[in-house]
Amino acid sequence: MQRWLIVALGTALAAALVGALLLPGEAPSSEEGSAGTGPPTAAEAVAAGAQRSDLCLDCHREVTPNLVRDFEQSVMYQAGLSCSSCHGSEHTTPEDVAEAQLPTAQTCAQCHPQRVEEFSQGKHAKAWLAMSAMPATHYQPLELISGRKGCGGCHKIGLKTEEEIRQLKAQGFDYGVASCDSCHTRHAFSVAEAREPESCATCHMGFDHPQWEMWTTSKHGTRYLLKREGVLPEEAAAPSCQTCHMPEGNHEVRTAWGFLAVRLPLPDDPQWAEDRVTILKALGVLNPETGEPTGRLDAVKAADVARLTEEAWQVEREKMLNTCTQCHSRSFAEEELQNADELIRQADSLLAEAIRVVEALYEDGILEKPDIYEFAYPDLLLFHEAATPIEQKLYKMFLEYRMRAFQGAFHANPDYAFWYGWAEMRSTLTEIQAMAEELRRSAGAATQTP
């Protein structure tokens, strides 16, 4: 007999007992139990759910065998959860596969409310929103965003509204809405997997945030890997990503400087304050003509990519110091973090100087305002959609080299901070200055041509 027919025959028995495992405090179904004497007991519901799950698994052992193997090795399976606990009971044949519910973070929250609440307060929960808020996003093919072959492949970890989920489905993209399975890969949903730094590597690597490369070649990372290989004893201090960014398993995951390494209020140092204002203008957060906040500041607030008060920044700094002092003295940790702060100041000086070079080209009419720009001013958040070759250099100086300079400093990797960060910023500034001179010479020659 075909597997789908076996499933169909079991549907009548299972329909009244959907849910597999009643959650604490959940009322039992009002449907009659198998004996017809009233609502099923929790034990009856679990037994029926297990039978329903067996039917699903029998079919899927042929259709998706590795998925079944993962699930049967999971803690969820051992605890008695069934397929219908997360996917519902409407899908029973190959013809109605579209009826299978795809879980969201709220599905996970039924059993893991604290972790989902922590997650919802952190930066990962805002990942989809942050990607959507970036102006460059809207110039990319849908396959790279909604289809998760580019930015969306990592930013899918972010929570999505019901409307966003409907829009994704309307575009033909049904998957990638669950968030939690970005780290707890389905269908094993392993805590042990998510605790290892490799679970972070898929997203935190490469062009603009190579934390994986920084960490694995830092003293922190090398000690962790040597400890895992048995070279160092089990008691050796060797922090992973989760040690520093998820203390005690907290899923909030937030940092003091955020993704952009800019914050408010402005620093007391007048030059650094001026440089940061220049950067905020190039980020489109401040109007370059008036200095007033723009609508992008609201997007920055909503996506939580920067700390906008001294108190918010200090809270995150104190959390990190508490983590650092598990292995280091507080004075050492404070000095190291302060040095990294100072590197941001130095990097801001180079970036702001480069921005002003390009800004002057717009002011003098050497560069004309592109249609996709709101202002006649460089726009760092357009990334590779920047309109001119000199601004392509500028965006890489910001998104690749400055990121590596400050992130390398905080991840204890001198080579990334210096050679892949600071040194590249210096070289790029020289190139931008030379390109600007050539543009001015070309413009001058053009005006002198009869």
SETIVEX-579142 format. One line per field, with one value per residue (C-alpha): residue number from 1; residue in three letters; x, y, z. Coordinates in Angstrom, 1 decimal. Layout:
N
n	c(NUM,...) .
res	c(ALA,...) .
c1	c(X,...) .
c2	c(Y,...) .
c3	c(Z,...) .
***
This chain:
450
n	c(1,2,3,4,5,6,7,8,9,10,11,12,13,14,15,16,17,18,19,20,21,22,23,24,25,26,27,28,29,30,31,32,33,34,35,36,37,38,39,40,41,42,43,44,45,46,47,48,49,50,51,52,53,54,55,56,57,58,59,60,61,62,63,64,65,66,67,68,69,70,71,72,73,74,75,76,77,78,79,80,81,82,83,84,85,86,87,88,89,90,91,92,93,94,95,96,97,98,99,100,101,102,103,104,105,106,107,108,109,110,111,112,113,114,115,116,117,118,119,120,121,122,123,124,125,126,127,128,129,130,131,132,133,134,135,136,137,138,139,140,141,142,143,144,145,146,147,148,149,150,151,152,153,154,155,156,157,158,159,160,161,162,163,164,165,166,167,168,169,170,171,172,173,174,175,176,177,178,179,180,181,182,183,184,185,186,187,188,189,190,191,192,193,194,195,196,197,198,199,200,201,202,203,204,205,206,207,208,209,210,211,212,213,214,215,216,217,218,219,220,221,222,223,224,225,226,227,228,229,230,231,232,233,234,235,236,237,238,239,240,241,242,243,244,245,246,247,248,249,250,251,252,253,254,255,256,257,258,259,260,261,262,263,264,265,266,267,268,269,270,271,272,273,274,275,276,277,278,279,280,281,282,283,284,285,286,287,288,289,290,291,292,293,294,295,296,297,298,299,300,301,302,303,304,305,306,307,308,309,310,311,312,313,314,315,316,317,318,319,320,321,322,323,324,325,326,327,328,329,330,331,332,333,334,335,336,337,338,339,340,341,342,343,344,345,346,347,348,349,350,351,352,353,354,355,356,357,358,359,360,361,362,363,364,365,366,367,368,369,370,371,372,373,374,375,376,377,378,379,380,381,382,383,384,385,386,387,388,389,390,391,392,393,394,395,396,397,398,399,400,401,402,403,404,405,406,407,408,409,410,411,412,413,414,415,416,417,418,419,420,421,422,423,424,425,426,427,428,429,430,431,432,433,434,435,436,437,438,439,440,441,442,443,444,445,446,447,448,449,450) .
res	c(MET,GLN,ARG,TRP,LEU,ILE,VAL,ALA,LEU,GLY,THR,ALA,LEU,ALA,ALA,ALA,LEU,VAL,GLY,ALA,LEU,LEU,LEU,PRO,GLY,GLU,ALA,PRO,SER,SER,GLU,GLU,GLY,SER,ALA,GLY,THR,GLY,PRO,PRO,THR,ALA,ALA,GLU,ALA,VAL,ALA,ALA,GLY,ALA,GLN,ARG,SER,ASP,LEU,CYS,LEU,ASP,CYS,HIS,ARG,GLU,VAL,THR,PRO,ASN,LEU,VAL,ARG,ASP,PHE,GLU,GLN,SER,VAL,MET,TYR,GLN,ALA,GLY,LEU,SER,CYS,SER,SER,CYS,HIS,GLY,SER,GLU,HIS,THR,THR,PRO,GLU,ASP,VAL,ALA,GLU,ALA,GLN,LEU,PRO,THR,ALA,GLN,THR,CYS,ALA,GLN,CYS,HIS,PRO,GLN,ARG,VAL,GLU,GLU,PHE,SER,GLN,GLY,LYS,HIS,ALA,LYS,ALA,TRP,LEU,ALA,MET,SER,ALA,MET,PRO,ALA,THR,HIS,TYR,GLN,PRO,LEU,GLU,LEU,ILE,SER,GLY,ARG,LYS,GLY,CYS,GLY,GLY,CYS,HIS,LYS,ILE,GLY,LEU,LYS,THR,GLU,GLU,GLU,ILE,ARG,GLN,LEU,LYS,ALA,GLN,GLY,PHE,ASP,TYR,GLY,VAL,ALA,SER,CYS,ASP,SER,CYS,HIS,THR,ARG,HIS,ALA,PHE,SER,VAL,ALA,GLU,ALA,ARG,GLU,PRO,GLU,SER,CYS,ALA,THR,CYS,HIS,MET,GLY,PHE,ASP,HIS,PRO,GLN,TRP,GLU,MET,TRP,THR,THR,SER,LYS,HIS,GLY,THR,ARG,TYR,LEU,LEU,LYS,ARG,GLU,GLY,VAL,LEU,PRO,GLU,GLU,ALA,ALA,ALA,PRO,SER,CYS,GLN,THR,CYS,HIS,MET,PRO,GLU,GLY,ASN,HIS,GLU,VAL,ARG,THR,ALA,TRP,GLY,PHE,LEU,ALA,VAL,ARG,LEU,PRO,LEU,PRO,ASP,ASP,PRO,GLN,TRP,ALA,GLU,ASP,ARG,VAL,THR,ILE,LEU,LYS,ALA,LEU,GLY,VAL,LEU,ASN,PRO,GLU,THR,GLY,GLU,PRO,THR,GLY,ARG,LEU,ASP,ALA,VAL,LYS,ALA,ALA,ASP,VAL,ALA,ARG,LEU,THR,GLU,GLU,ALA,TRP,GLN,VAL,GLU,ARG,GLU,LYS,MET,LEU,ASN,THR,CYS,THR,GLN,CYS,HIS,SER,ARG,SER,PHE,ALA,GLU,GLU,GLU,LEU,GLN,ASN,ALA,ASP,GLU,LEU,ILE,ARG,GLN,ALA,ASP,SER,LEU,LEU,ALA,GLU,ALA,ILE,ARG,VAL,VAL,GLU,ALA,LEU,TYR,GLU,ASP,GLY,ILE,LEU,GLU,LYS,PRO,ASP,ILE,TYR,GLU,PHE,ALA,TYR,PRO,ASP,LEU,LEU,LEU,PHE,HIS,GLU,ALA,ALA,THR,PRO,ILE,GLU,GLN,LYS,LEU,TYR,LYS,MET,PHE,LEU,GLU,TYR,ARG,MET,ARG,ALA,PHE,GLN,GLY,ALA,PHE,HIS,ALA,ASN,PRO,ASP,TYR,ALA,PHE,TRP,TYR,GLY,TRP,ALA,GLU,MET,ARG,SER,THR,LEU,THR,GLU,ILE,GLN,ALA,MET,ALA,GLU,GLU,LEU,ARG,ARG,SER,ALA,GLY,ALA,ALA,THR,GLN,THR,PRO) .
c1	c(0.0,1.3,2.7,0.3,-2.7,-1.5,-1.3,-4.7,-6.3,-4.8,-6.1,-9.6,-8.2,-5.6,-7.8,-9.4,-6.0,-3.8,-0.9,1.0,2.2,0.1,2.0,1.9,-1.4,-2.9,-6.5,-7.3,-9.3,-13.0,-13.3,-14.2,-11.5,-11.1,-13.6,-16.2,-16.6,-15.3,-12.2,-8.9,-6.5,-3.0,-1.6,-4.2,-3.2,0.5,-0.2,-2.3,0.3,2.9,0.8,0.2,4.0,4.8,2.6,4.4,7.8,6.9,6.2,9.1,11.6,11.2,10.8,13.3,15.2,18.0,15.4,13.8,17.1,17.9,14.5,14.7,18.0,16.6,15.7,12.2,11.6,12.8,10.4,7.5,6.8,5.4,5.6,2.1,3.4,5.1,3.6,-0.1,-2.2,-3.6,-1.0,-1.7,-1.0,1.4,-1.4,-1.9,1.7,1.0,-1.2,1.8,2.4,5.9,7.0,7.9,9.7,6.3,6.0,9.2,8.0,5.3,8.1,10.9,9.3,12.3,14.8,12.4,11.8,15.5,16.0,13.2,15.1,18.4,20.0,19.4,15.7,16.1,18.2,15.4,14.3,17.9,18.4,15.1,16.0,19.2,18.6,21.0,18.7,16.0,18.3,19.2,17.5,14.8,16.8,19.5,17.1,13.9,15.4,18.2,21.1,22.7,21.9,18.6,20.5,21.7,19.3,16.4,17.2,15.3,11.7,9.1,5.5,2.6,2.4,6.0,5.5,2.5,4.6,7.4,4.9,3.3,6.8,7.2,9.5,7.9,10.8,13.2,10.7,11.5,14.5,15.5,16.6,19.3,21.4,19.5,19.4,16.3,15.3,17.8,17.4,20.6,21.7,25.1,25.4,24.3,26.8,29.8,31.4,31.0,27.2,28.1,30.6,28.1,27.0,29.8,32.5,33.8,33.6,32.2,32.3,34.9,34.5,35.0,38.3,39.3,38.3,39.8,43.2,43.1,44.5,41.0,40.1,43.4,43.1,39.5,40.4,43.5,41.3,38.7,41.5,42.7,46.0,44.8,43.0,39.2,39.6,41.6,40.1,39.2,36.2,34.0,31.7,28.9,31.1,31.4,28.2,25.7,26.7,24.7,22.9,21.2,19.8,19.8,23.2,23.9,27.1,28.1,29.2,26.7,27.2,28.1,30.5,28.8,26.8,25.2,25.8,28.8,32.2,33.8,36.8,35.9,37.7,36.2,32.8,33.2,34.4,31.4,29.0,30.6,30.1,26.5,25.8,27.3,25.2,22.2,21.2,21.8,20.8,24.1,22.6,21.0,22.6,19.1,18.1,16.5,14.1,17.0,17.6,14.2,15.3,18.5,16.4,14.0,16.8,18.7,22.1,23.5,23.4,21.8,22.3,25.3,23.3,22.5,26.1,27.4,25.0,26.4,30.0,29.5,28.1,31.2,33.5,31.7,32.4,36.0,36.7,35.9,39.4,41.2,41.6,39.2,42.0,43.3,39.9,39.1,42.4,41.9,38.4,39.4,42.2,39.7,37.5,40.5,41.1,37.5,38.4,41.5,39.6,36.8,39.5,40.6,37.0,35.8,38.7,37.8,34.1,35.1,37.2,34.1,31.8,33.9,33.5,29.8,30.0,32.2,30.0,32.6,30.2,26.5,23.8,22.6,18.9,19.0,20.7,18.6,21.4,24.4,26.5,28.2,25.8,27.7,24.6,24.2,27.3,28.1,25.3,27.3,27.2,30.9,34.2,35.5,32.5,33.0,36.4,34.7,32.1,34.8,36.8,33.8,32.2,35.2,38.3,36.9,34.8,37.9,39.9,37.5,36.1,39.7,40.5,37.6,38.2,41.8,43.3,46.1,46.6,43.0,43.0,46.2,46.8,43.3,41.8,43.9,46.5,43.9,42.1,45.3,45.9,42.3,42.4,45.5,43.7,40.6,42.7,44.5,41.2,39.7,42.7,42.3,38.6,39.4,42.0,39.6,36.9,39.2,40.4,36.8,35.9,38.9,38.1,36.7) .
c2	c(0.0,3.5,5.5,8.5,6.1,4.8,8.4,9.2,6.2,7.3,10.9,10.2,8.7,11.5,14.5,14.9,14.6,17.1,18.6,15.6,17.0,19.3,22.3,23.1,24.9,24.0,22.9,19.5,19.2,19.4,16.5,13.1,10.6,7.2,5.7,8.3,9.2,12.8,14.8,12.8,12.8,14.2,10.7,9.8,12.9,12.1,8.5,9.7,12.3,9.6,7.5,10.5,11.2,7.6,7.9,11.1,9.6,6.4,8.5,10.9,8.1,7.6,11.2,13.0,10.3,12.5,14.9,12.0,10.8,14.3,14.5,11.1,12.0,15.3,16.2,17.1,13.6,12.1,14.4,13.1,15.9,14.9,16.5,18.0,19.9,22.3,21.6,21.0,18.1,19.4,17.8,14.1,13.3,14.4,16.5,18.7,19.4,23.1,22.6,21.9,24.8,26.3,27.2,30.7,31.8,32.0,28.2,27.7,30.1,27.7,25.6,28.1,31.4,32.9,32.3,33.7,36.7,37.3,36.8,39.2,42.0,41.5,42.4,39.1,39.6,42.9,41.4,41.2,44.8,46.1,44.5,45.9,49.4,49.5,51.5,49.2,46.2,47.4,47.4,43.7,40.7,39.1,35.9,37.5,38.9,37.0,33.9,33.9,33.5,36.7,39.1,37.3,34.0,35.4,38.2,35.6,35.1,38.2,38.1,38.9,40.2,38.2,40.7,40.2,36.4,36.7,38.9,36.4,33.6,35.8,36.3,32.5,32.2,29.9,29.1,30.9,32.4,30.5,32.4,29.9,27.3,29.6,28.4,25.3,23.6,21.8,19.1,18.2,21.6,20.8,23.0,21.5,22.5,26.1,26.4,25.8,28.8,27.1,27.8,31.5,31.2,31.1,34.7,36.3,35.9,37.5,41.0,43.3,41.4,38.5,37.8,34.1,34.7,37.1,34.9,31.6,33.3,35.3,33.9,33.4,31.2,29.3,28.4,27.2,25.0,23.6,22.9,21.1,18.9,18.0,19.9,22.2,20.8,21.0,23.6,26.0,29.4,29.5,31.7,31.0,33.4,32.3,32.8,36.6,37.3,34.9,34.7,32.0,31.3,34.7,35.0,38.8,39.2,42.9,45.0,48.5,49.9,48.0,47.2,50.7,51.7,55.1,56.3,59.2,61.5,63.0,62.7,65.5,65.5,68.3,66.7,63.3,65.0,66.7,63.5,61.6,64.2,63.9,60.1,60.5,62.7,60.2,57.5,59.7,59.9,63.7,66.0,67.2,70.6,71.4,68.9,67.9,64.2,62.4,59.6,57.2,57.9,56.3,53.3,53.1,53.2,50.6,48.2,48.8,49.0,51.7,52.9,56.4,57.3,57.2,55.0,52.4,52.2,52.0,49.1,47.0,48.0,46.9,43.5,42.9,43.9,41.4,38.7,39.8,39.7,36.0,35.5,38.9,41.6,44.5,47.0,44.9,44.5,48.3,49.1,46.8,48.0,51.6,51.0,49.6,52.7,54.9,52.9,53.8,57.4,57.1,55.2,57.8,60.5,58.7,58.0,61.5,63.0,60.8,61.7,65.4,64.9,63.5,66.0,68.8,67.3,67.6,71.1,72.3,70.6,68.1,65.4,65.7,64.4,61.0,60.4,57.6,60.0,62.1,64.7,65.9,64.1,60.6,57.9,55.1,52.9,52.5,50.2,48.8,50.8,54.0,56.0,56.8,54.9,57.2,56.5,52.8,53.2,55.2,52.5,49.8,52.0,52.2,48.8,46.6,48.3,50.4,47.4,45.2,47.8,48.2,44.7,43.3,45.4,44.1,40.5,40.6,40.2,42.6,41.6,42.3,45.6,46.8,45.2,44.4,47.4,50.5,50.0,49.5,52.7,54.7,53.3,53.9,57.5,58.1,56.6,58.7,61.9,61.1,60.2,63.6,65.5,63.7,64.5,68.1,68.2,66.6,69.0,71.9,70.7,70.3,73.9,75.2,73.3,75.8) .
c3	c(0.0,-0.9,2.0,1.4,1.6,4.9,6.2,4.8,6.6,9.9,9.5,10.9,14.1,14.5,13.6,17.0,18.8,16.9,18.8,19.9,23.2,25.3,26.6,30.3,31.1,27.7,27.9,26.5,23.3,23.5,21.0,22.3,23.2,21.6,24.1,23.3,26.9,26.9,26.2,25.7,28.6,28.1,27.9,25.2,23.2,23.4,22.3,19.4,18.4,18.4,16.1,13.9,13.9,13.0,9.9,8.9,9.5,7.6,4.5,4.9,5.3,1.6,0.6,2.9,4.8,6.3,7.7,9.5,10.8,12.2,13.8,15.4,17.0,18.4,21.9,20.6,19.3,22.6,24.5,22.5,20.1,16.8,13.3,13.8,16.9,14.5,11.1,12.0,10.8,7.5,5.3,4.9,1.2,-1.6,-3.1,0.0,0.9,0.7,3.8,6.0,8.3,8.4,11.9,13.0,16.1,17.8,17.2,19.1,21.8,22.9,24.5,24.7,25.8,27.6,24.8,22.2,24.4,24.7,21.0,20.1,22.1,20.3,17.0,15.3,15.6,13.7,10.9,8.3,9.2,9.0,5.5,4.3,5.6,3.6,0.4,-1.6,-0.8,-3.2,-6.2,-5.8,-7.6,-5.4,-5.5,-3.5,-0.9,-0.6,-2.2,0.4,-2.1,-0.9,1.9,2.7,3.3,6.6,7.4,7.3,11.0,11.7,12.9,10.2,10.4,9.1,6.2,5.4,5.4,3.1,0.7,0.6,-0.2,-2.9,-4.5,-4.5,-1.5,1.1,3.4,5.7,8.1,11.3,12.6,15.2,12.7,11.4,14.3,15.6,12.1,11.4,12.0,14.7,16.4,18.3,21.2,21.0,17.4,18.1,21.0,18.7,16.9,13.5,13.8,13.6,10.7,7.8,8.4,10.3,7.7,4.5,3.1,5.7,8.9,8.9,12.6,11.9,10.3,13.0,15.9,14.6,14.1,17.3,20.6,21.8,18.8,18.6,22.3,21.8,18.9,20.7,23.7,21.6,20.1,23.5,23.4,26.2,29.2,29.5,32.3,30.1,29.5,25.8,24.8,21.8,20.1,22.4,25.5,24.9,23.0,24.6,28.3,30.1,26.9,26.6,23.1,23.0,21.4,21.4,21.3,22.4,19.1,16.9,13.3,12.0,14.8,15.2,18.2,19.9,21.7,19.9,21.7,23.6,21.3,18.8,15.9,16.4,16.8,13.5,11.8,13.1,11.9,8.4,8.6,9.8,6.8,4.4,6.0,5.3,9.0,9.0,6.2,4.7,3.9,7.3,9.7,10.9,11.3,8.4,8.1,8.1,11.7,12.4,10.4,12.5,15.7,14.4,13.3,16.5,14.6,16.8,20.4,20.5,24.2,26.5,28.9,26.2,25.2,28.7,29.5,26.7,27.6,31.2,30.1,28.0,30.8,33.1,30.5,30.0,33.7,33.9,32.4,32.7,35.3,34.9,34.4,31.5,29.9,30.3,28.6,25.7,25.0,25.3,22.8,20.4,20.9,20.1,16.9,15.8,16.4,14.2,11.5,11.5,10.8,7.6,6.5,7.1,5.2,2.2,2.4,2.4,-0.8,-2.6,-1.0,-2.5,-6.0,-5.6,-4.2,-7.1,-9.8,-10.8,-9.9,-10.7,-8.3,-9.5,-9.7,-7.0,-4.5,-2.2,-1.9,-3.9,-1.4,-1.2,0.2,1.9,2.3,-1.4,-1.2,-4.7,-6.2,-5.7,-8.9,-9.6,-9.5,-6.8,-4.6,-5.2,-3.5,-0.7,0.0,0.2,2.5,4.8,4.5,4.2,5.5,8.4,9.5,9.6,11.5,14.4,14.4,14.3,17.3,19.4,18.3,19.4,15.9,15.3,11.6,10.7,12.6,10.9,7.5,6.4,8.0,8.9,6.1,3.5,4.6,4.3,0.8,-0.3,0.9,-1.2,-4.2,-3.6,-3.4,-6.6,-8.4,-7.3,-8.6,-12.0,-12.1,-11.5,-14.2,-16.6,-15.7,-16.1,-19.5,-20.6,-19.7,-21.6,-24.8,-27.4) .
***
